[in-house]
Amino acid sequence: MKKRTIIIGILVLAFLGWIGWKVVAKMTASAENGKPGASGTKAISVLGTVVKEQDISENLLSSGSVLAFQNVVLKPEVSGRVVQLNIKEGAIVQQGTLLMKIFDNDLQAQLRKLEIQRELASKNETRLKELLKTNAVSSQDYDAALNQLHTIEADMDLVRAQIAKTEIRAPFTGKLGLRRISQGAIVSPADEITTLTQVSPLIVEFSIPERYYPALTRTKNVKFTTELSKDTLTAPVYALESQVDEATRALRVRALYPNKNNALYPGVFAKVWVNLPHSGPSLMVPTNAIIPELKGQKVFVARGGKAAAVKINIGLRTDSTVQVTSGLKPGDTVITTGIMQLRPDMPVKFTNLK
């Protein structure tokens, strides 16, 4: 009885195993029949674009600063007491405007004394010159009188230079900063009086990676924005640094903004956009056609009505397209939709081709 029961159990297990094998085989066959690219599968509908050569440009974003075209900290050349102070903070002053005067009465007295001596020496030189014509005096006496006149004039020039050092005048037209002294103060060459900044025009300084240098040489203008203005401003490039920075491998660039309404101030942060024209025609494909891989990128192209995967190298990017530097040629048809479902040799048909 026990032996009979064991035999029946073995038969039941064998029957159940056969049933299970049938089910698995049926499911496997169904899956294979539904696999893309299988025999008898209909072509998948996709969109595509024909690769063409076109000229491109790149908008490079860089961080920069707005700088004064000229900026100087004004300090006295000599020590002394301030007797005149014409510094109106924040005012625009013209080149040559007297901003500060140091006590110089002693130098003025020396100058007046020398002026009197020069007058007497000049009369003596004139008299001896007339006597020399009649040989009434020797040429040596005349030369001594002329030398005395020239010495006094040189001493006068020296005193005038010392008087000039007691004055601070605006070296260029610009905007005054905050004054740091008061009238009557005793100052020395180490003391800061105020600052003078040329605010029109202004410099927009930024840096770009070294690889963009050839394209930058063909760029005339850059666009930038600051926190002080909601508008996008334009400034022409006027200077490039003579060498690339070894630490950052970047090239410093300067553009000039007129700032005619004095709306901008030196020192503010700027976002700079540089339009870099690319040399020569390039092959461009839509961004959504690119499939990233572990060692690069690929696209699917249509060849003979079937999908084919092609490895590519990419270059510049725009808002909607990517430059392909290798892997494609003009006239290739790149598939732009359903690319994640595609497999090599899968039949495809285009519903729209650009």
C-alpha positions as CSV (number, residue, x, y, z in Angstrom):
1,M,0.0,0.0,0.0
2,K,2.8,2.3,0.9
3,K,4.7,1.5,-2.3
4,R,1.6,2.3,-4.3
5,T,1.2,5.7,-2.7
6,I,4.8,6.6,-3.5
7,I,4.3,5.7,-7.2
8,I,1.1,7.8,-7.4
9,G,3.0,10.8,-5.9
10,I,5.8,10.5,-8.3
11,L,3.4,10.4,-11.2
12,V,1.5,13.5,-9.9
13,L,4.8,15.4,-9.6
14,A,5.8,14.4,-13.1
15,F,2.5,15.6,-14.5
16,L,2.8,18.9,-12.7
17,G,6.3,19.4,-13.9
18,W,5.2,18.8,-17.5
19,I,2.4,21.3,-17.1
20,G,4.8,23.9,-15.7
21,W,7.3,23.3,-18.6
22,K,4.5,23.9,-21.1
23,V,3.5,27.2,-19.5
24,V,7.1,28.5,-19.3
25,A,7.7,27.5,-22.9
26,K,4.6,29.3,-24.0
27,M,5.6,32.5,-22.1
28,T,9.1,32.4,-23.6
29,A,7.7,32.0,-27.1
30,S,5.3,34.9,-26.6
31,A,8.2,37.1,-25.3
32,E,10.4,36.2,-28.2
33,N,7.6,36.9,-30.7
34,G,7.1,40.4,-29.1
35,K,10.9,41.3,-29.0
36,P,11.9,44.3,-31.2
37,G,13.6,43.2,-34.3
38,A,12.0,39.7,-34.3
39,S,10.9,38.2,-37.5
40,G,7.5,39.6,-38.5
41,T,7.7,42.7,-36.3
42,K,6.3,45.9,-37.8
43,A,8.5,48.9,-38.3
44,I,8.4,51.4,-35.5
45,S,7.3,55.0,-36.4
46,V,9.9,57.6,-35.6
47,L,10.9,61.2,-36.3
48,G,14.3,62.1,-37.8
49,T,16.5,64.8,-39.2
50,V,19.0,64.9,-42.0
51,V,22.5,66.0,-40.9
52,K,23.6,69.2,-42.7
53,E,26.6,71.4,-42.4
54,Q,26.0,74.8,-40.8
55,D,27.8,77.7,-39.2
56,I,27.4,77.9,-35.4
57,S,28.3,80.1,-32.5
58,E,28.5,79.6,-28.8
59,N,27.4,81.8,-25.9
60,L,30.0,81.5,-23.2
61,L,29.0,82.6,-19.7
62,S,31.7,84.1,-17.5
63,S,31.8,85.9,-14.2
64,G,33.4,89.3,-14.2
65,S,33.7,92.6,-12.4
66,V,33.1,96.2,-13.4
67,L,36.2,98.3,-12.8
68,A,37.0,102.0,-12.9
69,F,38.9,103.1,-16.0
70,Q,41.2,105.1,-13.7
71,N,41.3,105.2,-10.0
72,V,43.7,106.8,-7.6
73,V,44.1,107.4,-3.9
74,L,45.2,111.0,-3.4
75,K,48.0,111.7,-0.9
76,P,50.1,114.8,-0.3
77,E,53.7,114.9,-1.5
78,V,55.0,117.0,1.5
79,S,54.1,117.4,5.1
80,G,52.3,120.5,6.4
81,R,49.1,122.1,7.6
82,V,46.0,122.1,5.3
83,V,44.9,125.7,4.7
84,Q,42.4,125.0,1.9
85,L,40.2,122.0,1.3
86,N,37.9,121.8,-1.8
87,I,36.6,118.2,-1.5
88,K,32.9,117.8,-2.0
89,E,32.3,114.1,-1.4
90,G,30.7,112.3,-4.4
91,A,31.1,115.3,-6.7
92,I,32.4,115.2,-10.3
93,V,35.5,117.4,-10.7
94,Q,37.3,118.3,-13.8
95,Q,41.0,117.6,-14.5
96,G,43.3,120.2,-12.8
97,T,40.8,121.3,-10.1
98,L,42.5,122.3,-6.9
99,L,41.4,119.9,-4.2
100,M,43.8,120.7,-1.3
101,K,46.4,123.3,-0.4
102,I,49.1,123.1,2.3
103,F,50.7,126.1,4.0
104,D,53.4,127.6,1.8
105,N,54.0,131.1,2.9
106,D,57.7,130.4,3.6
107,L,58.1,129.2,0.0
108,Q,56.3,132.1,-1.4
109,A,58.6,134.5,0.5
110,Q,61.6,132.6,-1.0
111,L,60.2,133.0,-4.5
112,R,59.6,136.8,-4.0
113,K,63.2,137.2,-2.8
114,L,64.5,135.3,-5.9
115,E,62.3,137.4,-8.2
116,I,64.0,140.6,-6.8
117,Q,67.5,139.0,-7.2
118,R,66.6,137.9,-10.8
119,E,65.5,141.5,-11.7
120,L,68.9,142.9,-10.5
121,A,70.8,140.1,-12.2
122,S,69.0,140.7,-15.4
123,K,69.8,144.4,-15.4
124,N,73.4,143.7,-14.7
125,E,73.6,141.1,-17.5
126,T,72.0,143.6,-19.9
127,R,74.4,146.4,-18.9
128,L,77.5,144.2,-19.3
129,K,76.3,142.9,-22.6
130,E,76.2,146.5,-24.0
131,L,79.7,147.2,-22.6
132,L,81.0,144.0,-24.1
133,K,80.1,145.4,-27.5
134,T,82.6,148.3,-27.0
135,N,85.2,146.1,-25.3
136,A,84.7,148.0,-22.0
137,V,84.4,144.8,-20.1
138,S,85.9,141.4,-20.6
139,S,83.9,138.5,-21.8
140,Q,84.7,136.7,-18.5
141,D,82.9,139.4,-16.5
142,Y,79.9,139.1,-18.8
143,D,79.9,135.3,-18.6
144,A,79.9,135.5,-14.8
145,A,76.9,137.9,-14.8
146,L,75.0,135.6,-17.2
147,N,75.7,132.6,-15.1
148,Q,74.4,134.4,-12.0
149,L,71.2,135.2,-13.8
150,H,70.7,131.5,-14.9
151,T,71.4,130.3,-11.3
152,I,68.8,132.5,-9.8
153,E,66.2,131.4,-12.5
154,A,67.0,127.7,-11.7
155,D,66.5,128.5,-8.0
156,M,63.1,130.0,-8.8
157,D,62.1,126.9,-10.7
158,L,63.1,124.8,-7.7
159,V,60.9,126.9,-5.4
160,R,58.0,126.8,-7.8
161,A,58.3,123.0,-7.9
162,Q,58.2,122.9,-4.1
163,I,55.1,125.1,-4.1
164,A,53.4,122.8,-6.6
165,K,54.0,119.9,-4.1
166,T,51.8,121.8,-1.6
167,E,48.8,121.5,-3.9
168,I,46.7,118.4,-4.8
169,R,44.9,118.8,-8.1
170,A,42.6,116.3,-9.9
171,P,44.9,114.3,-12.3
172,F,41.8,113.5,-14.4
173,T,38.1,114.2,-14.6
174,G,36.4,111.9,-12.1
175,K,34.2,111.3,-9.1
176,L,35.5,112.2,-5.6
177,G,35.2,109.7,-2.8
178,L,34.9,110.3,1.0
179,R,37.4,112.8,2.4
180,R,39.6,111.5,5.2
181,I,40.9,114.8,6.6
182,S,39.7,118.2,7.7
183,Q,40.9,121.7,7.0
184,G,43.7,122.7,9.5
185,A,45.0,119.1,9.9
186,I,48.7,118.4,9.8
187,V,49.3,115.9,7.0
188,S,52.2,113.8,5.7
189,P,52.8,111.8,2.5
190,A,51.5,108.7,4.3
191,D,48.0,110.2,4.8
192,E,45.1,109.4,2.5
193,I,43.1,112.5,1.5
194,T,40.4,111.0,-0.7
195,T,39.9,108.9,-3.8
196,L,39.3,110.0,-7.4
197,T,37.6,107.5,-9.7
198,Q,36.8,107.9,-13.4
199,V,33.3,106.4,-13.8
200,S,32.8,107.1,-17.5
201,P,33.8,104.9,-19.2
202,L,34.0,101.7,-17.1
203,I,35.9,98.5,-17.7
204,V,34.2,95.1,-17.7
205,E,36.9,92.5,-16.9
206,F,36.4,88.7,-17.2
207,S,38.3,85.5,-18.0
208,I,37.7,82.8,-20.6
209,P,39.3,79.3,-20.9
210,E,42.4,79.3,-23.1
211,R,40.8,77.1,-25.8
212,Y,38.5,80.0,-26.7
213,Y,41.2,82.4,-27.5
214,P,41.2,81.9,-31.3
215,A,37.4,82.5,-31.4
216,L,37.6,85.5,-29.1
217,T,39.9,87.4,-31.5
218,R,36.9,87.6,-33.9
219,T,34.5,88.8,-31.2
220,K,33.7,92.5,-31.2
221,N,31.1,92.9,-28.4
222,V,30.1,91.1,-25.2
223,K,26.8,91.4,-23.3
224,F,26.6,91.6,-19.5
225,T,24.2,92.2,-16.6
226,T,24.7,93.5,-13.1
227,E,22.5,93.8,-10.0
228,L,22.3,97.5,-10.6
229,S,20.6,97.2,-13.9
230,K,17.9,94.9,-15.2
231,D,18.9,95.6,-18.8
232,T,21.4,93.6,-20.8
233,L,24.2,95.9,-21.6
234,T,26.7,95.8,-24.5
235,A,30.4,96.6,-24.3
236,P,33.1,96.2,-27.0
237,V,36.2,94.2,-26.3
238,Y,39.3,96.4,-26.4
239,A,42.1,94.5,-24.7
240,L,43.4,90.9,-23.9
241,E,46.0,89.9,-21.5
242,S,49.4,89.2,-23.1
243,Q,49.6,85.7,-21.6
244,V,47.4,82.9,-20.2
245,D,47.3,82.5,-16.4
246,E,49.3,79.3,-15.6
247,A,47.3,78.6,-12.5
248,T,43.8,78.8,-14.0
249,R,44.7,78.3,-17.7
250,A,42.4,81.3,-18.4
251,L,42.8,84.5,-20.4
252,R,41.8,87.8,-18.9
253,V,39.8,90.0,-21.2
254,R,38.6,93.6,-20.9
255,A,35.6,95.4,-22.5
256,L,34.8,99.1,-22.4
257,Y,31.3,100.3,-21.3
258,P,30.5,104.0,-21.9
259,N,28.4,104.5,-18.7
260,K,27.2,107.8,-20.0
261,N,24.4,108.1,-17.4
262,N,26.7,107.0,-14.6
263,A,24.2,104.2,-13.7
264,L,26.9,101.7,-12.9
265,Y,29.6,101.8,-10.2
266,P,33.0,100.3,-10.1
267,G,33.4,97.1,-8.2
268,V,30.0,95.5,-8.9
269,F,29.7,91.8,-10.0
270,A,28.9,91.2,-13.7
271,K,27.6,88.2,-15.6
272,V,29.2,88.3,-19.0
273,W,28.0,86.5,-22.2
274,V,30.5,86.1,-24.9
275,N,29.3,85.1,-28.4
276,L,32.1,83.0,-29.8
277,P,31.8,82.3,-33.6
278,H,33.0,78.8,-34.6
279,S,35.4,78.6,-37.4
280,G,34.1,76.7,-40.5
281,P,30.9,74.7,-41.0
282,S,29.8,72.0,-38.5
283,L,27.5,69.1,-38.3
284,M,24.7,69.7,-35.8
285,V,22.2,67.2,-34.4
286,P,19.3,67.8,-32.0
287,T,20.1,67.4,-28.3
288,N,17.4,64.8,-27.8
289,A,19.1,62.5,-30.3
290,I,22.2,62.0,-28.2
291,I,22.4,58.9,-26.0
292,P,25.1,59.1,-23.3
293,E,27.2,56.0,-22.7
294,L,29.9,55.1,-20.3
295,K,32.7,55.9,-22.7
296,G,31.1,58.6,-24.8
297,Q,27.9,59.2,-26.8
298,K,26.0,57.6,-29.6
299,V,23.1,58.2,-31.9
300,F,20.8,56.0,-34.0
301,V,20.8,56.6,-37.7
302,A,18.5,55.0,-40.4
303,R,20.3,52.8,-42.9
304,G,18.4,50.6,-45.3
305,G,15.2,51.1,-43.3
306,K,16.8,49.8,-40.1
307,A,18.2,51.5,-37.0
308,A,22.0,51.5,-36.6
309,A,23.9,52.7,-33.5
310,V,26.8,55.1,-34.3
311,K,29.4,56.3,-31.7
312,I,30.1,60.0,-32.0
313,N,32.3,62.7,-30.5
314,I,30.7,66.0,-29.6
315,G,31.9,69.6,-29.4
316,L,30.0,72.9,-28.8
317,R,26.4,73.0,-27.6
318,T,23.6,75.4,-28.3
319,D,20.2,75.6,-26.7
320,S,18.8,72.8,-28.8
321,T,21.6,71.2,-30.8
322,V,25.0,69.6,-30.3
323,Q,28.0,69.7,-32.6
324,V,29.2,66.3,-33.8
325,T,33.0,66.3,-34.5
326,S,33.2,62.7,-35.7
327,G,31.0,59.7,-36.4
328,L,28.5,61.3,-38.8
329,K,28.7,62.8,-42.3
330,P,26.4,65.1,-44.2
331,G,23.3,63.4,-45.4
332,D,23.0,60.9,-42.6
333,T,19.5,60.5,-41.1
334,V,19.5,60.7,-37.3
335,I,16.5,59.3,-35.4
336,T,15.2,61.8,-32.8
337,T,12.3,60.0,-31.2
338,G,11.8,56.6,-29.5
339,I,15.6,56.2,-29.2
340,M,15.4,54.4,-25.9
341,Q,13.3,51.7,-27.4
342,L,15.5,51.2,-30.5
343,R,17.8,48.3,-31.0
344,P,20.3,47.7,-33.8
345,D,18.6,46.4,-37.0
346,M,15.1,47.2,-35.8
347,P,12.9,48.3,-38.8
348,V,12.0,52.0,-38.7
349,K,9.8,54.3,-40.7
350,F,9.7,58.1,-40.6
351,T,6.5,59.9,-40.0
352,N,8.3,63.3,-40.4
353,L,11.8,64.0,-41.7
354,K,13.4,67.4,-41.4
